[in-house]
Amino acid sequence: MVKEVEVKGFEAFQKAADENKDKVVFALFCGDVDDQGKSWCPDCVVAEPVVMRNLKSAPEDAILIHCKVGPRDFWKDKSNIFRTDPNLALKSVPTLLRIGKPQRLEEAQCAKDAMVQMLFEED
């Protein structure tokens, strides 16, 4: 069964990625949630359940790092670390990717079952 790791912020993401570097690691980047548990990012609200229900397509021993990128103001700053880090170079949230591979899904793509399944199943 895929192990889910929830983190908030770049340093926590980096630590989780480093701790699991010998495994197949997927990462889902989404906006922070408010006091009611709802993300400021409407696309993330739609995509998260799609990604979670398709985890069954991922390798059984894979890791999913579910990373909250921060509040909307932080995310919108074009110089934030998630956007400027050369290994991530995120352009949007939600973004689902496999660490170390070029495949990634962005925004509305993350809400499409077939595309999420394909990303999880690719070698």
C-alpha positions as CSV (number, residue, x, y, z in Angstrom):
1,M,0.0,0.0,0.0
2,V,1.3,3.5,-0.9
3,K,2.5,5.4,2.2
4,E,1.3,8.9,2.4
5,V,3.4,11.6,4.0
6,E,1.9,15.0,4.7
7,V,4.2,18.0,4.9
8,K,4.0,21.8,4.9
9,G,6.6,24.0,3.3
10,F,9.7,23.4,1.2
11,E,12.1,22.3,3.9
12,A,9.7,19.6,5.2
13,F,9.2,18.5,1.6
14,Q,12.9,18.3,1.0
15,K,13.4,16.3,4.2
16,A,10.7,13.8,3.3
17,A,12.1,13.4,-0.2
18,D,15.6,12.8,1.1
19,E,14.4,10.3,3.7
20,N,12.7,8.3,0.9
21,K,15.2,8.7,-2.0
22,D,15.6,5.0,-2.4
23,K,11.9,4.5,-3.1
24,V,9.5,5.5,-5.9
25,V,8.3,8.9,-4.7
26,F,5.4,10.9,-6.0
27,A,4.6,14.4,-4.8
28,L,1.3,16.4,-4.8
29,F,1.7,20.1,-4.3
30,C,-1.4,22.0,-3.1
31,G,-2.4,25.2,-1.4
32,D,-2.7,25.5,2.3
33,V,-6.0,24.9,4.0
34,D,-7.9,27.3,6.2
35,D,-9.5,26.8,9.6
36,Q,-12.4,24.9,8.0
37,G,-10.0,22.5,6.3
38,K,-10.6,24.0,2.8
39,S,-7.8,25.0,0.5
40,W,-7.5,28.5,-1.0
41,C,-6.9,26.8,-4.3
42,P,-10.1,25.6,-6.0
43,D,-8.3,23.4,-8.4
44,C,-6.6,21.6,-5.5
45,V,-10.0,21.0,-3.8
46,V,-11.1,19.2,-7.0
47,A,-7.8,17.4,-7.7
48,E,-7.0,16.0,-4.3
49,P,-9.8,13.3,-4.1
50,V,-9.0,12.3,-7.7
51,V,-5.3,11.7,-6.8
52,M,-6.1,9.9,-3.6
53,R,-8.6,7.5,-5.2
54,N,-6.1,6.6,-8.0
55,L,-3.2,5.8,-5.6
56,K,-4.2,2.2,-6.1
57,S,-2.5,2.5,-9.5
58,A,0.8,3.4,-8.0
59,P,3.5,0.8,-7.1
60,E,2.6,-0.8,-3.8
61,D,5.7,0.4,-2.0
62,A,5.6,3.9,-3.4
63,I,5.5,7.1,-1.2
64,L,3.2,10.0,-1.8
65,I,4.4,13.3,-0.3
66,H,1.4,15.6,0.0
67,C,2.9,19.0,0.3
68,K,1.1,22.2,1.2
69,V,3.0,25.1,-0.5
70,G,1.8,27.8,1.8
71,P,-0.8,30.6,1.8
72,R,-2.0,32.2,-1.4
73,D,0.2,35.3,-1.0
74,F,3.4,33.2,-0.7
75,W,2.5,31.0,-3.6
76,K,1.7,34.0,-5.9
77,D,5.2,35.4,-5.3
78,K,7.1,34.4,-8.4
79,S,10.3,34.1,-6.4
80,N,9.0,31.5,-3.9
81,I,11.3,28.5,-3.5
82,F,8.8,26.0,-5.0
83,R,8.9,28.0,-8.2
84,T,12.7,28.8,-8.2
85,D,14.1,25.4,-7.1
86,P,15.6,23.8,-10.2
87,N,14.4,20.3,-9.3
88,L,10.8,21.4,-8.8
89,A,10.2,24.5,-10.9
90,L,6.5,24.5,-10.1
91,K,4.3,26.7,-12.3
92,S,1.0,25.9,-10.7
93,V,-0.9,24.1,-8.0
94,P,-2.0,21.5,-7.9
95,T,1.0,19.7,-9.4
96,L,1.5,16.0,-9.2
97,L,4.9,14.6,-10.2
98,R,7.2,11.7,-9.8
99,I,10.5,12.8,-8.2
100,G,13.4,12.3,-10.5
101,K,11.3,11.8,-13.7
102,P,10.1,14.4,-16.2
103,Q,6.4,13.4,-16.0
104,R,4.1,15.9,-14.2
105,L,0.5,16.9,-14.2
106,E,-0.6,20.4,-13.6
107,E,-3.8,22.1,-12.6
108,A,-6.9,20.5,-14.3
109,Q,-4.8,17.5,-15.5
110,C,-4.6,16.4,-11.8
111,A,-8.4,16.1,-11.8
112,K,-8.5,13.6,-14.7
113,D,-8.6,10.0,-13.5
114,A,-7.0,8.6,-16.6
115,M,-4.1,11.0,-16.6
116,V,-3.4,10.4,-12.8
117,Q,-3.5,6.7,-13.3
118,M,-1.1,6.9,-16.2
119,L,1.4,9.0,-14.2
120,F,1.2,6.5,-11.3
121,E,1.7,3.5,-13.6
122,E,4.6,4.8,-15.8
123,D,8.1,3.5,-15.1
